[in-house]
Amino acid sequence: MSEFFDATQLAIIAGVLAPPFISILQQPRWSARVRSVVTIVVAVVVGVVIAASQGAFDTPQLTLATVATVLVAAQATYSGLWKKLGVTSAIEGATSPSSSQGDRRAA
C-alpha cells in the first residue's frame, strides 16, 4: 500500500475511519476526560503504526505530524459526520454493558 499512499494520506483515511472503532472502546458512563484520553491514545497508536509502516518512524517530526493528522481527522469527522449520523452512539450503546443487566443479576 505504501506505493499508493504516503503517511499523511494514510493518517487522514485512518482518522476518518477511527471514530466508529473508538466507539467500541468508549463507555457512555465515562467522563469526558477519560473519553478524550482514549481517543488520544488510539490516535497515537494508529499514527505511530502508520509512521513505522512508511519507514518514517526514525523522523520524530513526521511521526508527530502523522499522529496529529490522525487525531484531527478523527475529531473532525466524529463531530461533523459520525456523531450527527448517530453511528458512534449506536455502537457505544451496543458494545457497553447496560445497567439494567446488572440490576437483573442483583435481583
N, CA, C and O atoms as a GROMACS GRO file, in nm:
protein
  428
    1MET      N    1   0.080  -0.119   0.000
    1MET     CA    2   0.000   0.000   0.000
    1MET      C    3   0.085   0.126   0.000
    1MET      O    4   0.039   0.232  -0.043
    2SER      N    5   0.207   0.115   0.047
    2SER     CA    6   0.290   0.233   0.061
    2SER      C    7   0.321   0.300  -0.072
    2SER      O    8   0.348   0.420  -0.075
    3GLU      N    9   0.317   0.226  -0.182
    3GLU     CA   10   0.345   0.291  -0.309
    3GLU      C   11   0.227   0.375  -0.357
    3GLU      O   12   0.244   0.459  -0.446
    4PHE      N   13   0.109   0.356  -0.300
    4PHE     CA   14  -0.008   0.432  -0.341
    4PHE      C   15  -0.037   0.550  -0.249
    4PHE      O   16  -0.088   0.653  -0.294
    5PHE      N   17  -0.005   0.536  -0.121
    5PHE     CA   18  -0.038   0.638  -0.022
    5PHE      C   19   0.086   0.676   0.058
    5PHE      O   20   0.170   0.591   0.086
    6ASP      N   21   0.096   0.803   0.093
    6ASP     CA   22   0.202   0.843   0.186
    6ASP      C   23   0.145   0.847   0.327
    6ASP      O   24   0.026   0.821   0.347
    7ALA      N   25   0.228   0.879   0.425
    7ALA     CA   26   0.187   0.876   0.565
    7ALA      C   27   0.072   0.971   0.592
    7ALA      O   28  -0.019   0.938   0.669
    8THR      N   29   0.073   1.088   0.532
    8THR     CA   30  -0.034   1.185   0.555
    8THR      C   31  -0.167   1.134   0.501
    8THR      O   32  -0.269   1.144   0.569
    9GLN      N   33  -0.166   1.080   0.383
    9GLN     CA   34  -0.289   1.028   0.325
    9GLN      C   35  -0.344   0.911   0.408
    9GLN      O   36  -0.465   0.903   0.431
   10LEU      N   37  -0.256   0.822   0.451
   10LEU     CA   38  -0.299   0.711   0.536
   10LEU      C   39  -0.353   0.762   0.669
   10LEU      O   40  -0.449   0.707   0.722
   11ALA      N   41  -0.290   0.866   0.724
   11ALA     CA   42  -0.336   0.923   0.852
   11ALA      C   43  -0.476   0.982   0.838
   11ALA      O   44  -0.558   0.968   0.928
   12ILE      N   45  -0.501   1.049   0.727
   12ILE     CA   46  -0.635   1.106   0.705
   12ILE      C   47  -0.738   0.994   0.693
   12ILE      O   48  -0.845   1.001   0.754
   13ILE      N   49  -0.707   0.893   0.614
   13ILE     CA   50  -0.800   0.781   0.598
   13ILE      C   51  -0.826   0.714   0.732
   13ILE      O   52  -0.941   0.685   0.766
   14ALA      N   53  -0.721   0.688   0.806
   14ALA     CA   54  -0.736   0.623   0.938
   14ALA      C   55  -0.816   0.710   1.032
   14ALA      O   56  -0.901   0.660   1.107
   15GLY      N   57  -0.791   0.840   1.031
   15GLY     CA   58  -0.864   0.932   1.118
   15GLY      C   59  -1.012   0.938   1.085
   15GLY      O   60  -1.096   0.945   1.175
   16VAL      N   61  -1.044   0.934   0.959
   16VAL     CA   62  -1.185   0.936   0.917
   16VAL      C   63  -1.256   0.809   0.962
   16VAL      O   64  -1.372   0.813   1.002
   17LEU      N   65  -1.187   0.697   0.955
   17LEU     CA   66  -1.247   0.568   0.990
   17LEU      C   67  -1.237   0.534   1.139
   17LEU      O   68  -1.303   0.441   1.185
   18ALA      N   69  -1.157   0.608   1.215
   18ALA     CA   70  -1.132   0.574   1.355
   18ALA      C   71  -1.252   0.590   1.448
   18ALA      O   72  -1.271   0.503   1.534
   19PRO      N   73  -1.335   0.694   1.438
   19PRO     CA   74  -1.441   0.713   1.538
   19PRO      C   75  -1.534   0.593   1.561
   19PRO      O   76  -1.564   0.564   1.677
   20PRO      N   77  -1.580   0.523   1.460
   20PRO     CA   78  -1.662   0.406   1.491
   20PRO      C   79  -1.586   0.299   1.570
   20PRO      O   80  -1.643   0.232   1.656
   21PHE      N   81  -1.458   0.282   1.539
   21PHE     CA   82  -1.379   0.184   1.611
   21PHE      C   83  -1.348   0.230   1.754
   21PHE      O   84  -1.347   0.149   1.847
   22ILE      N   85  -1.325   0.358   1.771
   22ILE     CA   86  -1.305   0.414   1.905
   22ILE      C   87  -1.431   0.395   1.988
   22ILE      O   88  -1.424   0.371   2.109
   23SER      N   89  -1.547   0.405   1.925
   23SER     CA   90  -1.675   0.389   1.994
   23SER      C   91  -1.691   0.250   2.053
   23SER      O   92  -1.765   0.232   2.150
   24ILE      N   93  -1.624   0.153   1.996
   24ILE     CA   94  -1.628   0.017   2.052
   24ILE      C   95  -1.562   0.017   2.190
   24ILE      O   96  -1.607  -0.053   2.281
   25LEU      N   97  -1.456   0.095   2.205
   25LEU     CA   98  -1.385   0.102   2.333
   25LEU      C   99  -1.454   0.192   2.434
   25LEU      O  100  -1.455   0.163   2.554
   26GLN      N  101  -1.512   0.301   2.386
   26GLN     CA  102  -1.572   0.401   2.475
   26GLN      C  103  -1.692   0.344   2.549
   26GLN      O  104  -1.762   0.256   2.500
   27GLN      N  105  -1.712   0.397   2.669
   27GLN     CA  106  -1.828   0.363   2.750
   27GLN      C  107  -1.905   0.491   2.779
   27GLN      O  108  -1.845   0.590   2.820
   28PRO      N  109  -2.037   0.492   2.760
   28PRO     CA  110  -2.114   0.614   2.782
   28PRO      C  111  -2.100   0.671   2.923
   28PRO      O  112  -2.114   0.792   2.943
   29ARG      N  113  -2.074   0.586   3.020
   29ARG     CA  114  -2.066   0.633   3.159
   29ARG      C  115  -1.932   0.699   3.192
   29ARG      O  116  -1.918   0.759   3.299
   30TRP      N  117  -1.834   0.691   3.104
   30TRP     CA  118  -1.703   0.751   3.128
   30TRP      C  119  -1.711   0.902   3.120
   30TRP      O  120  -1.793   0.958   3.047
   31SER      N  121  -1.624   0.968   3.195
   31SER     CA  122  -1.617   1.114   3.192
   31SER      C  123  -1.558   1.160   3.058
   31SER      O  124  -1.496   1.083   2.986
   32ALA      N  125  -1.580   1.286   3.029
   32ALA     CA  126  -1.526   1.345   2.905
   32ALA      C  127  -1.374   1.335   2.903
   32ALA      O  128  -1.315   1.314   2.797
   33ARG      N  129  -1.312   1.351   3.017
   33ARG     CA  130  -1.166   1.343   3.025
   33ARG      C  131  -1.116   1.203   2.986
   33ARG      O  132  -1.022   1.190   2.908
   34VAL      N  133  -1.178   1.101   3.041
   34VAL     CA  134  -1.136   0.963   3.010
   34VAL      C  135  -1.160   0.933   2.863
   34VAL      O  136  -1.077   0.870   2.798
   35ARG      N  137  -1.273   0.978   2.810
   35ARG     CA  138  -1.305   0.955   2.670
   35ARG      C  139  -1.201   1.024   2.580
   35ARG      O  140  -1.161   0.970   2.477
   36SER      N  141  -1.160   1.143   2.619
   36SER     CA  142  -1.057   1.215   2.542
   36SER      C  143  -0.924   1.142   2.546
   36SER      O  144  -0.856   1.132   2.444
   37VAL      N  145  -0.888   1.091   2.662
   37VAL     CA  146  -0.762   1.017   2.674
   37VAL      C  147  -0.765   0.892   2.586
   37VAL      O  148  -0.666   0.862   2.519
   38VAL      N  149  -0.876   0.821   2.584
   38VAL     CA  150  -0.887   0.702   2.499
   38VAL      C  151  -0.868   0.741   2.352
   38VAL      O  152  -0.798   0.673   2.278
   39THR      N  153  -0.932   0.850   2.310
   39THR     CA  154  -0.919   0.896   2.172
   39THR      C  155  -0.775   0.932   2.139
   39THR      O  156  -0.724   0.896   2.032
   40ILE      N  157  -0.709   1.002   2.229
   40ILE     CA  158  -0.569   1.040   2.205
   40ILE      C  159  -0.479   0.918   2.199
   40ILE      O  160  -0.391   0.909   2.113
   41VAL      N  161  -0.499   0.823   2.289
   41VAL     CA  162  -0.417   0.702   2.289
   41VAL      C  163  -0.435   0.626   2.157
   41VAL      O  164  -0.337   0.579   2.099
   42VAL      N  165  -0.558   0.613   2.111
   42VAL     CA  166  -0.583   0.544   1.984
   42VAL      C  167  -0.514   0.619   1.870
   42VAL      O  168  -0.452   0.556   1.783
   43ALA      N  169  -0.524   0.752   1.869
   43ALA     CA  170  -0.459   0.831   1.763
   43ALA      C  171  -0.308   0.814   1.767
   43ALA      O  172  -0.245   0.804   1.662
   44VAL      N  173  -0.249   0.810   1.884
   44VAL     CA  174  -0.105   0.791   1.896
   44VAL      C  175  -0.065   0.653   1.843
   44VAL      O  176   0.030   0.641   1.765
   45VAL      N  177  -0.137   0.551   1.884
   45VAL     CA  178  -0.104   0.415   1.839
   45VAL      C  179  -0.117   0.405   1.686
   45VAL      O  180  -0.028   0.354   1.619
   46VAL      N  181  -0.228   0.453   1.633
   46VAL     CA  182  -0.250   0.446   1.488
   46VAL      C  183  -0.145   0.529   1.413
   46VAL      O  184  -0.090   0.483   1.313
   47GLY      N  185  -0.118   0.649   1.461
   47GLY     CA  186  -0.018   0.734   1.397
   47GLY      C  187   0.121   0.674   1.398
   47GLY      O  188   0.193   0.683   1.298
   48VAL      N  189   0.159   0.615   1.508
   48VAL     CA  190   0.292   0.551   1.517
   48VAL      C  191   0.299   0.430   1.424
   48VAL      O  192   0.401   0.408   1.359
   49VAL      N  193   0.193   0.352   1.419
   49VAL     CA  194   0.191   0.236   1.329
   49VAL      C  195   0.203   0.281   1.183
   49VAL      O  196   0.277   0.222   1.105
   50ILE      N  197   0.130   0.386   1.148
   50ILE     CA  198   0.138   0.437   1.011
   50ILE      C  199   0.278   0.488   0.981
   50ILE      O  200   0.334   0.457   0.876
   51ALA      N  201   0.335   0.566   1.072
   51ALA     CA  202   0.469   0.620   1.050
   51ALA      C  203   0.571   0.506   1.036
   51ALA      O  204   0.659   0.510   0.950
   52ALA      N  205   0.558   0.405   1.121
   52ALA     CA  206   0.650   0.291   1.114
   52ALA      C  207   0.633   0.214   0.983
   52ALA      O  208   0.731   0.170   0.924
   53SER      N  209   0.508   0.198   0.939
   53SER     CA  210   0.485   0.123   0.815
   53SER      C  211   0.536   0.198   0.692
   53SER      O  212   0.562   0.138   0.588
   54GLN      N  213   0.550   0.328   0.705
   54GLN     CA  214   0.600   0.410   0.594
   54GLN      C  215   0.750   0.434   0.605
   54GLN      O  216   0.807   0.507   0.523
   55GLY      N  217   0.814   0.375   0.704
   55GLY     CA  218   0.957   0.392   0.722
   55GLY      C  219   0.994   0.530   0.776
   55GLY      O  220   1.109   0.572   0.764
   56ALA      N  221   0.898   0.599   0.836
   56ALA     CA  222   0.921   0.735   0.884
   56ALA      C  223   0.932   0.742   1.035
   56ALA      O  224   0.936   0.851   1.092
   57PHE      N  225   0.936   0.627   1.101
   57PHE     CA  226   0.939   0.626   1.248
   57PHE      C  227   1.068   0.689   1.301
   57PHE      O  228   1.070   0.736   1.414
   58ASP      N  229   1.174   0.689   1.222
   58ASP     CA  230   1.301   0.749   1.264
   58ASP      C  231   1.296   0.901   1.264
   58ASP      O  232   1.383   0.966   1.322
   59THR      N  233   1.195   0.958   1.202
   59THR     CA  234   1.181   1.104   1.193
   59THR      C  235   1.073   1.148   1.290
   59THR      O  236   0.954   1.136   1.260
   60PRO      N  237   1.111   1.200   1.407
   60PRO     CA  238   1.012   1.238   1.508
   60PRO      C  239   0.909   1.340   1.458
   60PRO      O  240   0.792   1.334   1.495
   61GLN      N  241   0.953   1.433   1.374
   61GLN     CA  242   0.860   1.535   1.324
   61GLN      C  243   0.751   1.472   1.238
   61GLN      O  244   0.634   1.509   1.249
   62LEU      N  245   0.789   1.379   1.153
   62LEU     CA  246   0.689   1.313   1.068
   62LEU      C  247   0.597   1.223   1.150
   62LEU      O  248   0.477   1.215   1.123
   63THR      N  249   0.653   1.157   1.248
   63THR     CA  250   0.570   1.073   1.335
   63THR      C  251   0.470   1.159   1.410
   63THR      O  252   0.352   1.124   1.418
   64LEU      N  253   0.515   1.270   1.466
   64LEU     CA  254   0.425   1.361   1.538
   64LEU      C  255   0.319   1.419   1.444
   64LEU      O  256   0.203   1.430   1.482
   65ALA      N  257   0.358   1.455   1.324
   65ALA     CA  258   0.263   1.508   1.226
   65ALA      C  259   0.160   1.402   1.187
   65ALA      O  260   0.043   1.433   1.168
   66THR      N  261   0.203   1.279   1.177
   66THR     CA  262   0.112   1.170   1.142
   66THR      C  263   0.012   1.147   1.255
   66THR      O  264  -0.107   1.131   1.230
   67VAL      N  265   0.060   1.146   1.379
   67VAL     CA  266  -0.029   1.131   1.494
   67VAL      C  267  -0.130   1.246   1.499
   67VAL      O  268  -0.249   1.225   1.520
   68ALA      N  269  -0.081   1.368   1.480
   68ALA     CA  270  -0.169   1.486   1.484
   68ALA      C  271  -0.273   1.480   1.372
   68ALA      O  272  -0.388   1.517   1.392
   69THR      N  273  -0.232   1.434   1.256
   69THR     CA  274  -0.327   1.424   1.143
   69THR      C  275  -0.436   1.322   1.173
   69THR      O  276  -0.553   1.346   1.144
   70VAL      N  277  -0.399   1.209   1.231
   70VAL     CA  278  -0.500   1.109   1.269
   70VAL      C  279  -0.596   1.170   1.370
   70VAL      O  280  -0.718   1.155   1.356
   71LEU      N  281  -0.544   1.237   1.470
   71LEU     CA  282  -0.627   1.295   1.576
   71LEU      C  283  -0.721   1.401   1.521
   71LEU      O  284  -0.840   1.401   1.553
   72VAL      N  285  -0.670   1.491   1.439
   72VAL     CA  286  -0.754   1.599   1.384
   72VAL      C  287  -0.860   1.542   1.291
   72VAL      O  288  -0.976   1.583   1.297
   73ALA      N  289  -0.823   1.448   1.205
   73ALA     CA  290  -0.920   1.388   1.114
   73ALA      C  291  -1.027   1.311   1.192
   73ALA      O  292  -1.145   1.315   1.156
   74ALA      N  293  -0.986   1.240   1.296
   74ALA     CA  294  -1.082   1.165   1.377
   74ALA      C  295  -1.180   1.258   1.448
   74ALA      O  296  -1.300   1.235   1.447
   75GLN      N  297  -1.128   1.364   1.507
   75GLN     CA  298  -1.215   1.457   1.580
   75GLN      C  299  -1.309   1.531   1.485
   75GLN      O  300  -1.426   1.550   1.516
   76ALA      N  301  -1.257   1.572   1.371
   76ALA     CA  302  -1.340   1.646   1.275
   76ALA      C  303  -1.452   1.559   1.220
   76ALA      O  304  -1.567   1.604   1.211
   77THR      N  305  -1.420   1.436   1.184
   77THR     CA  306  -1.525   1.351   1.128
   77THR      C  307  -1.619   1.298   1.235
   77THR      O  308  -1.736   1.270   1.207
   78TYR      N  309  -1.569   1.284   1.358
   78TYR     CA  310  -1.658   1.246   1.468
   78TYR      C  311  -1.764   1.354   1.486
   78TYR      O  312  -1.884   1.325   1.488
   79SER      N  313  -1.719   1.479   1.499
   79SER     CA  314  -1.812   1.590   1.523
   79SER      C  315  -1.900   1.620   1.401
   79SER      O  316  -2.018   1.648   1.415
   80GLY      N  317  -1.841   1.613   1.284
   80GLY     CA  318  -1.913   1.655   1.165
   80GLY      C  319  -1.991   1.546   1.094
   80GLY      O  320  -2.079   1.577   1.013
   81LEU      N  321  -1.961   1.420   1.122
   81LEU     CA  322  -2.026   1.313   1.048
   81LEU      C  323  -2.081   1.203   1.139
   81LEU      O  324  -2.202   1.185   1.150
   82TRP      N  325  -1.990   1.131   1.205
   82TRP     CA  326  -2.029   1.011   1.278
   82TRP      C  327  -2.127   1.039   1.392
   82TRP      O  328  -2.224   0.966   1.409
   83LYS      N  329  -2.103   1.144   1.468
   83LYS     CA  330  -2.192   1.178   1.580
   83LYS      C  331  -2.329   1.223   1.529
   83LYS      O  332  -2.432   1.183   1.583
   84LYS      N  333  -2.329   1.306   1.425
   84LYS     CA  334  -2.456   1.356   1.370
   84LYS      C  335  -2.540   1.244   1.311
   84LYS      O  336  -2.663   1.249   1.317
   85LEU      N  337  -2.476   1.144   1.254
   85LEU     CA  338  -2.549   1.030   1.198
   85LEU      C  339  -2.596   0.933   1.306
   85LEU      O  340  -2.678   0.845   1.280
   86GLY      N  341  -2.542   0.949   1.428
   86GLY     CA  342  -2.580   0.860   1.538
   86GLY      C  343  -2.506   0.728   1.538
   86GLY      O  344  -2.538   0.638   1.615
   87VAL      N  345  -2.406   0.716   1.452
   87VAL     CA  346  -2.332   0.591   1.439
   87VAL      C  347  -2.254   0.560   1.567
   87VAL      O  348  -2.261   0.449   1.619
   88THR      N  349  -2.181   0.658   1.617
   88THR     CA  350  -2.097   0.633   1.735
   88THR      C  351  -2.180   0.604   1.859
   88THR      O  352  -2.144   0.519   1.940
   89SER      N  353  -2.291   0.674   1.875
   89SER     CA  354  -2.378   0.648   1.991
   89SER      C  355  -2.438   0.508   1.984
   89SER      O  356  -2.447   0.438   2.085
   90ALA      N  357  -2.478   0.467   1.865
   90ALA     CA  358  -2.534   0.333   1.847
   90ALA      C  359  -2.430   0.225   1.878
   90ALA      O  360  -2.461   0.125   1.943
   91ILE      N  361  -2.307   0.247   1.833
   91ILE     CA  362  -2.201   0.149   1.859
   91ILE      C  363  -2.171   0.143   2.008
   91ILE      O  364  -2.160   0.034   2.065
   92GLU      N  365  -2.158   0.260   2.072
   92GLU     CA  366  -2.132   0.262   2.217
   92GLU      C  367  -2.243   0.190   2.293
   92GLU      O  368  -2.216   0.111   2.383
   93GLY      N  369  -2.367   0.217   2.256
   93GLY     CA  370  -2.479   0.152   2.323
   93GLY      C  371  -2.479   0.001   2.305
   93GLY      O  372  -2.513  -0.073   2.396
   94ALA      N  373  -2.441  -0.043   2.186
   94ALA     CA  374  -2.441  -0.186   2.157
   94ALA      C  375  -2.323  -0.259   2.221
   94ALA      O  376  -2.332  -0.379   2.247
   95THR      N  377  -2.213  -0.188   2.246
   95THR     CA  378  -2.094  -0.254   2.298
   95THR      C  379  -2.067  -0.225   2.446
   95THR      O  380  -1.966  -0.269   2.500
   96SER      N  381  -2.157  -0.153   2.510
   96SER     CA  382  -2.140  -0.121   2.652
   96SER      C  383  -2.234  -0.206   2.736
   96SER      O  384  -2.349  -0.229   2.698
   97PRO      N  385  -2.185  -0.253   2.850
   97PRO     CA  386  -2.274  -0.328   2.937
   97PRO      C  387  -2.385  -0.236   2.986
   97PRO      O  388  -2.359  -0.123   3.027
   98SER      N  389  -2.508  -0.284   2.983
   98SER     CA  390  -2.618  -0.199   3.028
   98SER      C  391  -2.638  -0.213   3.178
   98SER      O  392  -2.612  -0.319   3.236
   99SER      N  393  -2.682  -0.106   3.238
   99SER     CA  394  -2.705  -0.108   3.383
   99SER      C  395  -2.824  -0.195   3.419
   99SER      O  396  -2.833  -0.244   3.531
  100SER      N  397  -2.916  -0.215   3.325
  100SER     CA  398  -3.032  -0.299   3.355
  100SER      C  399  -2.993  -0.446   3.371
  100SER      O  400  -3.058  -0.519   3.446
  101GLN      N  401  -2.888  -0.491   3.301
  101GLN     CA  402  -2.841  -0.627   3.318
  101GLN      C  403  -2.786  -0.648   3.458
  101GLN      O  404  -2.809  -0.751   3.521
  102GLY      N  405  -2.714  -0.548   3.506
  102GLY     CA  406  -2.660  -0.557   3.642
  102GLY      C  407  -2.771  -0.557   3.745
  102GLY      O  408  -2.761  -0.625   3.847
  103ASP      N  409  -2.878  -0.482   3.721
  103ASP     CA  410  -2.992  -0.480   3.814
  103ASP      C  411  -3.061  -0.615   3.817
  103ASP      O  412  -3.104  -0.660   3.923
  104ARG      N  413  -3.073  -0.681   3.702
  104ARG     CA  414  -3.140  -0.810   3.697
  104ARG      C  415  -3.058  -0.916   3.769
  104ARG      O  416  -3.114  -1.006   3.832
  105ARG      N  417  -2.925  -0.908   3.759
  105ARG     CA  418  -2.840  -1.005   3.827
  105ARG      C  419  -2.849  -0.991   3.979
  105ARG      O  420  -2.839  -1.089   4.052
  106ALA      N  421  -2.867  -0.868   4.026
  106ALA     CA  422  -2.872  -0.843   4.169
  106ALA      C  423  -3.004  -0.889   4.229
  106ALA      O  424  -3.012  -0.912   4.349
  107ALA      N  425  -3.107  -0.902   4.147
  107ALA     CA  426  -3.240  -0.935   4.199
  107ALA      C  427  -3.255  -1.082   4.229
  107ALA      O  428  -3.361  -1.126   4.273
   0.00000   0.00000   0.00000
